[in-house]
């Protein structure tokens, strides 16, 4: 017996009945996978960012740059025109009377008699002045000044026991220069009863740029 198969087997009702459950299962599986994928894409938690290495959080600060100390000028910035000029004080010779020194003699019953002090010649005029050298430091600074001496005019006119009592300005060599030169000066001695005698005096030795 020969069985004749239809020309289009997919149109056969028996075939469709056999494959229909498989098609429905496959469609359900694909639909479920699609829904699951959509859910995961919509509600998945974001992945945590990788931790930043600790060394990236450090900020390197360069060491501070020390200021360069300027070098001192090699040439003098002193301008002579701006230097204040000291007034030229020329004091005429005069006699300064010191106050008497009171002495008390307890051995006698009489009143105390003050002891007279010798007169002091102020700025006597020298008959010779030499050897005075301007201090190099004061000359470089263009400074003027003076030195005051207490001394004794000896009977022969020489300088005795010179003592510096003032130096203006101090510290730039005026006193040292005056001490070297002043003992060489000569004065006219004081006369008493026709004879030269020693006399205390005070003089100002001036240093001037001109």
C-alpha positions in Angstrom: 0.0 0.0 0.0 1.5 3.3 -1.0 0.8 6.4 1.2 0.8 9.7 -0.6 2.2 12.7 1.6 0.7 16.1 1.1 2.8 18.6 -0.8 3.0 21.1 2.2 3.5 19.3 5.5 3.4 22.6 7.6 -0.2 23.0 6.8 -1.1 19.7 8.2 -3.2 19.9 11.3 -1.5 17.1 13.0 1.9 18.6 12.6 0.7 21.9 14.0 -0.8 20.2 17.0 2.6 18.5 17.7 4.8 21.6 17.5 2.4 24.2 19.1 3.5 23.4 22.7 7.2 23.8 21.9 6.6 27.1 20.1 4.6 28.4 23.1 7.3 27.3 25.6 10.1 28.9 23.5 8.1 32.1 23.3 7.5 32.1 27.0 11.2 31.5 27.8 12.3 34.4 25.5 9.7 36.7 27.0 10.9 35.8 30.5 14.5 36.4 29.6 13.6 39.7 28.0 11.8 40.9 31.1 14.6 39.7 33.4 17.2 41.6 31.3 15.1 44.7 31.3 14.8 44.5 35.1 18.5 44.1 35.6 19.3 47.0 33.4 16.8 49.3 35.1 17.4 48.5 38.7 20.9 47.2 39.1 23.1 48.9 41.7 25.9 51.0 40.2 29.4 49.5 40.6 31.5 51.3 43.2 34.2 53.5 42.0 37.7 52.1 42.5 39.4 53.5 45.6 41.8 56.4 45.1 45.3 55.5 46.1 46.5 57.3 49.2 49.4 58.9 47.4 47.0 60.8 45.1 45.5 62.6 48.1 48.9 64.1 49.1 49.8 67.6 47.9 53.5 68.2 47.6 54.4 71.7 48.7 57.8 73.0 47.5 60.1 74.4 50.2 60.0 78.2 50.6 62.6 80.1 48.6 64.8 82.1 51.0 65.2 85.7 49.9 68.7 86.6 48.6 70.4 89.0 51.0 71.6 92.0 49.0 75.4 92.6 49.0 76.5 95.8 50.7 77.4 98.5 48.3 81.1 98.6 47.4 81.1 102.4 47.1 80.0 105.0 49.6 76.5 106.3 49.3 77.2 109.3 51.5 76.6 112.6 49.9 78.6 115.5 51.4 76.0 118.0 50.3 73.4 116.5 52.6 75.7 116.5 55.7 74.6 119.0 58.3 77.3 121.5 59.1 78.2 122.1 62.7 78.4 125.7 63.7 81.8 127.1 64.1 82.1 128.1 67.8 85.0 130.4 68.4 85.1 131.2 72.1 87.4 134.1 73.1 89.8 133.5 75.9 88.2 134.1 79.2 88.7 133.3 82.9 86.4 130.9 84.5 86.1 131.2 88.3 85.4 127.9 90.1 83.2 128.0 93.2 85.2 127.9 96.4 85.6 124.6 98.1 84.4 124.8 101.7 86.7 123.3 104.3 85.9 123.0 107.9 88.6 123.1 110.5 87.2 121.5 113.7 90.4 122.2 115.6 89.6 125.9 116.0 86.6 127.7 117.3 86.6 130.4 114.6 84.4 130.3 111.5 85.3 128.1 108.5 87.2 130.0 105.9 86.7 128.8 102.2 89.8 127.9 100.4 90.1 130.0 97.2 90.4 128.0 93.9 92.8 129.1 91.1 91.3 130.7 88.0 90.8 128.5 85.0 91.6 129.9 81.6 89.0 129.0 79.0 90.1 128.6 75.4 93.5 130.3 75.7 95.1 131.1 72.3 98.0 128.7 71.6 101.2 130.2 70.1 101.9 126.9 68.4 99.5 124.2 67.3 100.8 121.3 65.1 100.6 117.6 64.5 96.8 117.6 64.4 95.7 114.9 61.8 92.1 114.6 60.7 90.8 111.1 61.5 90.5 109.0 58.3 87.2 107.5 59.4 85.7 111.0 60.1 87.1 112.3 56.8 85.5 109.4 54.9 82.2 110.2 56.6 82.7 113.9 56.0 82.1 114.6 59.7 83.3 117.5 61.8 83.6 117.6 65.5 85.6 118.8 68.5 87.4 117.6 71.7 87.5 119.5 75.0 90.6 119.2 77.2 91.3 120.1 80.8 95.0 120.7 81.2 97.6 122.9 82.9 99.7 125.5 81.1 103.1 125.0 82.6 105.4 128.0 83.3 107.4 127.2 80.1 104.2 127.2 78.1 103.9 123.4 77.5 100.8 121.3 78.1 100.6 119.5 81.3 98.2 116.7 82.4 95.8 116.8 79.5 92.4 115.1 80.2 89.6 114.6 77.6 86.3 115.9 79.1 84.2 115.8 75.9 84.3 114.3 72.4 81.6 115.3 69.8 80.7 113.1 68.0 82.4 110.2 69.8 83.6 106.9 68.3 85.0 108.1 65.0 88.6 109.0 66.1 88.5 112.7 67.1 89.7 112.0 70.7 92.5 109.7 69.6 93.8 112.2 67.1 93.6 115.1 69.5 95.5 113.1 72.2 98.4 112.6 69.8 98.7 116.2 68.8 97.6 118.4 71.7 100.6 117.6 74.1 102.9 119.2 71.4 101.1 122.6 71.5 102.5 125.7 73.3 100.8 128.5 75.1 101.8 131.8 76.6 102.3 131.2 80.3 100.4 133.0 83.0 102.4 135.7 84.7 102.2 136.5 88.5 104.4 139.1 90.0 106.5 139.2 86.9 107.1 135.4 86.9 105.5 132.7 84.9 103.4 130.3 86.9 101.3 127.1 86.2 97.7 127.8 85.4 94.7 125.4 84.9 92.9 125.8 81.6 90.3 124.3 79.3 90.4 124.4 75.6 88.4 123.0 72.6 90.3 121.4 69.8 88.1 121.7 66.7 88.2 119.5 63.6 86.9 121.1 60.4 86.8 119.9 56.8 87.6 123.3 55.3 
